[in-house]
Amino acid sequence: MKLLLGVMSCLRDRVSQQIDRETWLQNCPIDYKFFLGNPEFNFNTTPDRITCPATDELILHLSPDDTRGGWHKVRALVQWAISQRYDYLLKCDVD
């Protein structure tokens, strides 16, 4: 059985991701990934870029990285989990 913890995040929350890695994710017994959108597709433009994603981050290149594009990220997360043949997915937010 393949399990995934999908943590919805964004560029501005990368500090929170590090806190999660150092605390409750440190001994996580299942696969986890932080799912971030692409700031270039934001509804509100931003000059920020994700130049070097961490190994536990997945950049959803066709999804916005702002709050109004959240459903795009959820849909992309589910599609990615299915494509990777996960049996179960728990979606949560970084905060």
Secondary structure, DSSP 4 states (H G I P E B T S, - for coil): --EEEEEE--GGGHHHHHHHHHTTTTT-SSEEEEEEE-GGG-SS-------S--TTEEEETTS-SSGGGHHHHHHHHHHHHHHTT-SEEEEEE--
